[in-house]
Amino acid sequence: MAVVLLTGGSAMQAGAADGRSAAGLARAAAIQDAERPARAPQRRRPASPRWISIPAAGVSARVESVAARRGVLRVPAVGVAGWYRGGPRPGEAGRAVIIGHLDTKTGPALFARVSRLLPGATVSVTDARGDVWSYDVVGAAQVDKDDFPAEEVYGGSASPVLVLITCGGPFSEEEGYRDNVLVYARPV
Amino acid sequence: MRRPIKRVALCIIVSMSILLSAAAAEALAATEVRILHAVPGAAKAELKVEGAEGEAATLPPVGFGEASEYSSPQAGSVTATVLVDGRPFAGTTEFGGDGRYTIVASLRADSEIVTLYEDGRAVAGKTRWRVVHAAAELDTAELMLDGRSLGELGRGEEADYSTVEPGVHTIGARRPGEEGALVESPDVSLVAGTAQTAYLVGSGGEPTRFTVLQDDASAPSVAPATGLGGLGDDGGPSWRAALLAAALAGALGGAAYAGANVRHHRRRS
């Protein structure tokens, strides 16, 4: 089960005829829009990200680097965003991934409003040198965790793309949240 | 009484190990293959892949200088047949084992050549890349990265993977001993956490160029758990419920205070 949140549009129409799922089309559209070159790629490598700001979602928080162990991405502390350090840094070619908690046991957490971001919302990431990498949200999709599209999240891209991840969908004590919400953004 | 328990535990551990290692072997022993079309003058190339158990698939055709996606994983050995413009090209190739492969269809002095390359794995945080020389009419090419010579490659040869700083690079090739570049691609993105291959293709009427493909990306395979249930519909005391309760308590408190005030005023008057 997957739910479309918002999408770029054209890919959705083009793919509807060939039977692909709406969620798959939404992701495809979001990825396609995110990878469209917006500016010349930077030649100087950005430093590791240190701060993320998403005014439309009320996010202004420290970013720590997180690693994956045996295929599982470690999650950051509540109140802090986590950048997957095995992939690209924000500002450089490829899909930079930043994750954050939807909620704690008792209330909303850092990325509680990330799933409600609309296209055009600004995401700014400040790196360790103080350079700011700004992105515009282009689309989002809600995907079943049992069918997590790792390639579409962590796969390569010739242009810089930012992927925000948090939880979504129904919650159960045994399984946790059923879904992940993926938000794709491209450089301003 | 302790020994039988120990034996049972040992049996369980051994059985679990066998099951787990069998599952791991099954998971690992998957072969994926794709095709790169480097045959000048041919409109399209496609790859027919046949698994050990007889299952067959034909990957969608690609144009010159293009590559297909990887085939779906096949267990055991794989037989691949290249079709160029609809006809079989250079016989079949059989290979197998865990891994990803790229089959390059090309020409050498009008001979049909199919070359199998084993693709490398990505390493988290590293940018791995290599060059494969598949240009039809260029015996040897000197390869350049950002103006620096990387050495020479003969036609059909592959360089070892090496690690570079991620970012945008200029890759080029020239004839050995010549000053000017035969080809120069100034905006090649070499991405952190991936393994990529730059294939030198062309000649025979096709301009020489690089086709840069991603061989692998380092990726956590499991969805991250970024929620603890405070906003969930089945997550214990919901924050919305808590807010509602607080608001209700406030309203009740306010009403009680107002009522007490009214009574107090009535008594005084």
Contacts between the chains, C-beta under 8 A, distances in Angstrom:
chain1	res1	chain2	res2	distance
A	41	B	167	7.6
A	41	B	168	4.5
A	41	B	187	6.8
A	41	B	189	6.3
A	42	B	167	7.3
A	42	B	168	7.3
A	43	B	167	6.4
A	43	B	168	5.6
A	44	B	167	7.8
A	45	B	165	6.2
A	45	B	166	6.5
A	45	B	167	5.1
A	67	B	124	7.2
A	68	B	124	6.6
A	68	B	218	7.8
A	68	B	219	7.9
A	68	B	220	3.9
A	71	B	220	5.5
A	71	B	221	4.1
A	71	B	222	5.2
A	72	B	220	6.0
A	72	B	222	4.7
A	72	B	224	7.8
A	73	B	220	3.9
A	73	B	222	7.3
A	73	B	224	4.7
A	75	B	224	5.6
A	75	B	225	6.3
A	75	B	226	5.6
A	78	B	228	7.9
A	84	B	220	7.2
A	85	B	124	7.5
A	85	B	125	6.0
A	86	B	124	2.9
A	86	B	125	5.1
A	86	B	192	7.9
A	86	B	193	4.9
A	86	B	218	4.8
A	86	B	219	7.9
A	86	B	220	7.8
A	87	B	124	7.7
A	87	B	125	7.9
A	87	B	192	5.9
A	87	B	193	4.2
A	87	B	217	7.8
A	87	B	218	6.9
A	87	B	219	7.8
A	88	B	166	6.4
A	88	B	191	5.7
A	88	B	192	4.5
A	88	B	193	6.6
A	89	B	166	8.0
A	89	B	192	7.0
A	92	B	166	5.9
A	92	B	167	6.0
A	92	B	191	7.7
A	92	B	192	6.9
A	93	B	166	7.2
A	93	B	167	7.0
A	93	B	168	6.7
A	93	B	189	3.5
A	93	B	190	7.7
A	93	B	191	5.2
A	94	B	166	7.4
A	94	B	189	7.2
A	94	B	191	3.7
A	94	B	192	6.1
A	94	B	193	7.1
A	94	B	194	7.0
A	99	B	224	5.3
A	99	B	226	5.5
A	100	B	226	6.3
A	101	B	226	4.9
A	101	B	227	6.3
A	101	B	228	7.1
A	102	B	226	5.8
A	102	B	227	4.0
A	102	B	231	6.2
A	103	B	227	5.3
A	103	B	228	5.9
A	103	B	229	6.6
A	103	B	230	3.9
A	103	B	231	4.1
A	103	B	232	7.3
A	103	B	235	7.8
A	103	B	239	7.7
A	104	B	228	5.3
A	104	B	230	5.0
A	105	B	228	4.7
A	105	B	229	6.1
A	105	B	230	5.3
A	105	B	235	7.5
A	105	B	236	6.8
A	106	B	230	4.9
A	106	B	237	6.8
A	106	B	239	6.1
A	106	B	242	7.4
A	107	B	230	4.7
A	107	B	231	7.4
A	107	B	239	3.7
A	107	B	242	7.5
A	108	B	230	6.8
A	108	B	231	5.9
A	108	B	239	6.3
A	109	B	227	7.7
A	109	B	228	7.8
A	109	B	230	7.5
A	111	B	226	6.8
A	112	B	231	6.6
A	143	B	223	7.8
A	145	B	223	3.7
A	146	B	223	7.9
A	148	B	221	7.5
A	148	B	222	6.8
A	148	B	223	3.9
A	150	B	219	4.5
A	150	B	220	6.9
A	150	B	221	5.2
A	151	B	217	7.1
A	151	B	219	7.0
A	153	B	219	7.1
A	154	B	193	7.2
A	154	B	217	5.6
A	154	B	218	7.1
A	154	B	219	3.4
A	154	B	220	6.9
A	155	B	214	7.3
A	155	B	217	5.0
A	155	B	219	7.1
A	156	B	191	4.9
A	156	B	194	4.6
A	156	B	196	7.3
A	156	B	214	4.2
A	156	B	217	5.2
A	157	B	189	8.0
A	157	B	191	7.2
A	158	B	189	4.5
A	158	B	191	7.8
A	159	B	189	7.3
A	165	B	224	6.0
A	165	B	226	6.7
A	166	B	226	4.9
A	166	B	227	7.2
A	167	B	225	7.1
A	167	B	226	4.7
A	167	B	227	3.2
A	168	B	227	7.9
A	170	B	232	7.0
A	170	B	233	5.9
A	170	B	234	7.2
A	171	B	227	6.9
A	171	B	229	4.9
A	171	B	231	7.5
A	171	B	232	2.3
A	171	B	233	6.1
A	171	B	234	5.3
A	171	B	235	4.8
A	172	B	232	7.7
A	172	B	234	5.1
A	173	B	229	7.1
A	173	B	234	6.4
A	173	B	235	7.3
A	173	B	236	7.7
A	176	B	225	5.5
A	176	B	227	6.4
A	176	B	228	7.9
A	176	B	229	7.0
A	177	B	225	7.4
A	177	B	226	7.9
A	177	B	227	4.4
A	177	B	229	7.6
A	177	B	232	6.7
A	180	B	223	5.1
A	180	B	224	6.9
A	180	B	226	7.6
